[in-house]
């Protein structure tokens, strides 16, 4: 099909270089806290672009970080916001927890370019507040 058929697709994407830069900034923030964590960056389809599990981080942290990144990418919103939405809507509260890879634990942030979500970053390994702080450091590296 061509543009004359009314189909036009133009979107940004989370590159490997950008994902690695974000995770490096997040790892540096986690090191500064003295807490080993796992970090995952996904594209807008929820597929892993890059991941890191710091030495000493629990094996399950990588899976949790992925779920946070996936949820943020799919919702285009921070996982903490998604939790507030789910808690405010009875239908969502009943159905959303059954969606594969769904997580509402703080520490997942969307990655946006010109207001369009192109992926997500998820962090796990400490308290939800610490995870979110590291995710924010990772996302800030992309704002540059």
KEKE-3310 file (N, C-alpha, C; in steps of 0.2 Angstrom, whole numbers, plus 5000, padded with zeros to 4 digits):
npx = (5004:5002:5005:4994:4983:4979:4986:4998:5014:5023:5035:5044:5058:5065:5082:5096:5107:5103:5095:5105:5113:5104:5102:5115:5116:5106:5112:5123:5117:5111:5122:5127:5118:5121:5115:5112:5104:5091:5089:5079:5076:5063:5055:5042:5033:5035:5046:5062:5075:5087:5096:5101:5108:5114:5129:5126:5112:5096:5090:5077:5074:5076:5066:5055:5059:5058:5044:5039:5044:5038:5024:5024:5027:5017:5006:5009:5013:5019:5022:5017:5006:4998:4994:4986:4976:4970:4966:4956:4945:4934:4932:4944:4952:4948:4952:4964:4976:4977:4983:4996:5013:5010:5012:5011:5019:5029:5042:5043:5044:5038:5045:5046:5045:5043:5030:5025:5024:5038:5044:5049:5056:5061:5064:5071:5074:5076:5067:5051:5051:5065:5068:5060:5067:5080:5075:5071:5083:5089:5080:5082:5094:5090:5084:5093)
npy = (4994:5012:5029:5036:5027:5031:5027:5030:5029:5034:5035:5036:5027:5017:5017:5005:5011:5022:5016:5008:5019:5025:5014:5013:5026:5023:5012:5018:5027:5018:5012:5022:5023:5011:4999:4984:4982:4978:4983:4987:4990:4993:4992:5001:4991:4983:4974:4968:4979:4982:4976:4975:4967:4970:4965:4955:4958:4951:4936:4937:4950:4955:4950:4957:4970:4970:4968:4980:4989:4985:4987:5001:5005:5000:5006:5019:5027:5030:5017:5018:5028:5020:5011:5019:5022:5009:5005:5015:5010:4998:4988:4988:4984:4971:4965:4969:4964:4951:4952:4947:4950:4962:4975:4985:4991:5004:5011:5009:5018:5027:5030:5044:5052:5068:5068:5055:5039:5028:5018:5009:5010:5000:4996:4987:4980:4986:4997:5002:5016:5019:5011:5019:5031:5027:5023:5036:5043:5035:5038:5052:5053:5052:5063:5073)
npz = (5000:4998:5002:4996:4999:5011:5022:5033:5041:5053:5065:5081:5088:5101:5101:5101:5106:5113:5123:5129:5134:5143:5152:5157:5164:5174:5181:5186:5195:5204:5209:5216:5226:5232:5230:5222:5207:5194:5177:5163:5146:5135:5119:5109:5107:5118:5118:5123:5122:5128:5143:5160:5174:5189:5197:5211:5212:5214:5206:5202:5200:5187:5179:5185:5183:5169:5167:5173:5164:5152:5155:5157:5144:5136:5142:5141:5152:5168:5180:5193:5191:5183:5192:5201:5192:5189:5202:5203:5195:5194:5185:5178:5189:5191:5179:5174:5182:5177:5165:5155:5160:5166:5178:5192:5201:5207:5198:5184:5169:5155:5139:5129:5114:5107:5112:5110:5114:5114:5120:5136:5152:5165:5182:5195:5212:5224:5236:5231:5229:5228:5217:5207:5208:5202:5189:5185:5184:5174:5163:5162:5156:5143:5140:5138)
capx = (5000:5005:5002:4988:4978:4977:4990:5005:5016:5030:5036:5051:5059:5070:5087:5100:5112:5099:5093:5111:5115:5099:5103:5121:5115:5103:5117:5127:5113:5110:5129:5127:5114:5124:5110:5112:5097:5091:5086:5077:5073:5059:5053:5035:5030:5036:5051:5068:5080:5093:5094:5107:5107:5120:5132:5123:5105:5092:5088:5070:5074:5076:5059:5051:5060:5055:5036:5038:5045:5032:5018:5024:5027:5010:5001:5012:5012:5022:5018:5013:5000:4994:4991:4981:4970:4967:4963:4950:4941:4932:4933:4951:4955:4947:4955:4971:4981:4977:4986:5003:5018:5007:5015:5009:5024:5033:5049:5043:5043:5038:5050:5043:5048:5038:5024:5023:5028:5042:5046:5048:5061:5059:5070:5069:5080:5075:5060:5048:5054:5072:5067:5058:5073:5084:5072:5071:5090:5089:5076:5085:5099:5088:5081:5098)
capy = (5000:5018:5034:5037:5023:5034:5024:5034:5027:5037:5034:5036:5021:5017:5014:5001:5016:5026:5011:5007:5025:5026:5009:5015:5031:5020:5008:5023:5029:5012:5011:5028:5021:5005:4994:4981:4982:4976:4988:4984:4995:4990:4997:5003:4985:4979:4970:4971:4982:4981:4975:4974:4965:4972:4960:4955:4959:4945:4934:4939:4957:4956:4949:4962:4976:4969:4969:4987:4993:4983:4990:5008:5006:4998:5011:5026:5030:5027:5011:5021:5031:5014:5008:5023:5021:5002:5006:5019:5008:4992:4983:4987:4981:4964:4962:4971:4960:4945:4953:4945:4955:4968:4977:4992:4993:5010:5009:5009:5024:5027:5034:5047:5057:5072:5066:5049:5034:5024:5012:5010:5008:4997:4995:4983:4978:4990:4999:5005:5023:5018:5009:5024:5036:5025:5024:5043:5044:5032:5042:5059:5052:5052:5070:5077)
capz = (5000:4998:5006:4993:5001:5017:5027:5034:5047:5055:5073:5083:5091:5106:5098:5106:5109:5118:5128:5133:5138:5149:5157:5160:5169:5179:5184:5190:5201:5208:5212:5221:5232:5235:5229:5215:5204:5187:5173:5157:5142:5130:5113:5110:5107:5124:5117:5126:5118:5132:5150:5164:5181:5192:5202:5218:5211:5214:5199:5200:5198:5180:5177:5188:5179:5162:5168:5174:5158:5148:5157:5155:5137:5134:5144:5140:5158:5174:5183:5198:5188:5181:5198:5203:5187:5190:5209:5203:5191:5196:5179:5178:5195:5191:5173:5172:5185:5173:5159:5156:5160:5169:5184:5194:5206:5205:5195:5177:5166:5148:5135:5124:5109:5104:5115:5108:5118:5110:5124:5143:5157:5172:5187:5201:5216:5231:5237:5225:5228:5225:5210:5203:5207:5197:5183:5183:5182:5167:5158:5162:5152:5136:5139:5136)
cpx = (5004:5002:4995:4982:4976:4981:4997:5008:5023:5030:5043:5052:5065:5076:5091:5105:5109:5097:5099:5113:5110:5101:5110:5120:5111:5107:5121:5123:5112:5116:5129:5123:5117:5120:5111:5105:5097:5087:5084:5074:5069:5057:5045:5031:5031:5042:5058:5073:5087:5091:5101:5105:5114:5122:5128:5115:5102:5090:5081:5069:5073:5069:5054:5052:5057:5047:5035:5039:5040:5026:5018:5024:5020:5005:5003:5012:5017:5018:5014:5006:4995:4990:4985:4975:4967:4963:4956:4944:4940:4934:4940:4954:4954:4951:4962:4976:4981:4981:4994:5008:5016:5010:5013:5014:5028:5040:5049:5041:5042:5043:5046:5047:5043:5031:5021:5028:5032:5045:5045:5055:5059:5065:5067:5075:5080:5068:5057:5050:5061:5072:5065:5064:5078:5081:5072:5078:5091:5086:5079:5090:5097:5085:5086:5098)
cpy = (5006:5023:5037:5033:5025:5031:5027:5031:5030:5037:5034:5029:5022:5013:5010:5006:5020:5022:5010:5013:5026:5021:5011:5021:5028:5016:5013:5026:5024:5011:5016:5027:5015:4999:4991:4980:4979:4981:4985:4990:4991:4995:4998:4996:4980:4974:4972:4973:4981:4980:4974:4972:4965:4966:4960:4956:4952:4943:4936:4946:4959:4955:4954:4968:4976:4971:4976:4991:4991:4987:4998:5009:5005:5004:5018:5030:5027:5022:5014:5024:5025:5011:5012:5023:5014:5002:5010:5016:5000:4986:4982:4983:4973:4961:4963:4966:4953:4946:4951:4951:4962:4969:4984:4995:4999:5008:5008:5016:5024:5031:5037:5052:5061:5070:5059:5044:5029:5018:5013:5008:5006:4995:4991:4981:4981:4991:5002:5012:5023:5016:5015:5030:5034:5025:5031:5045:5041:5036:5049:5058:5053:5059:5074:5081)
cpz = (5000:5002:5003:4996:5008:5023:5027:5041:5048:5063:5075:5086:5096:5103:5104:5109:5114:5124:5133:5137:5144:5154:5161:5166:5175:5184:5189:5196:5206:5212:5217:5227:5235:5235:5222:5213:5197:5183:5166:5153:5136:5125:5114:5110:5113:5123:5120:5121:5122:5139:5153:5171:5184:5196:5209:5217:5211:5207:5197:5198:5191:5177:5179:5184:5172:5163:5169:5168:5153:5149:5155:5148:5134:5136:5143:5146:5163:5177:5189:5196:5186:5187:5201:5198:5189:5197:5208:5199:5192:5191:5178:5183:5195:5185:5172:5175:5181:5167:5160:5156:5163:5176:5186:5200:5203:5203:5187:5174:5158:5145:5130:5120:5106:5106:5113:5111:5113:5114:5132:5146:5163:5176:5193:5205:5223:5232:5231:5224:5226:5218:5205:5203:5202:5190:5180:5181:5175:5162:5157:5157:5144:5135:5137:5130)
residu = (UNK:UNK:UNK:UNK:UNK:UNK:UNK:UNK:UNK:UNK:UNK:UNK:UNK:UNK:UNK:UNK:UNK:UNK:UNK:UNK:UNK:UNK:UNK:UNK:UNK:UNK:UNK:UNK:UNK:UNK:UNK:UNK:UNK:UNK:UNK:UNK:UNK:UNK:UNK:UNK:UNK:UNK:UNK:UNK:UNK:UNK:UNK:UNK:UNK:UNK:UNK:UNK:UNK:UNK:UNK:UNK:UNK:UNK:UNK:UNK:UNK:UNK:UNK:UNK:UNK:UNK:UNK:UNK:UNK:UNK:UNK:UNK:UNK:UNK:UNK:UNK:UNK:UNK:UNK:UNK:UNK:UNK:UNK:UNK:UNK:UNK:UNK:UNK:UNK:UNK:UNK:UNK:UNK:UNK:UNK:UNK:UNK:UNK:UNK:UNK:UNK:UNK:UNK:UNK:UNK:UNK:UNK:UNK:UNK:UNK:UNK:UNK:UNK:UNK:UNK:UNK:UNK:UNK:UNK:UNK:UNK:UNK:UNK:UNK:UNK:UNK:UNK:UNK:UNK:UNK:UNK:UNK:UNK:UNK:UNK:UNK:UNK:UNK:UNK:UNK:UNK:UNK:UNK:UNK)
# end
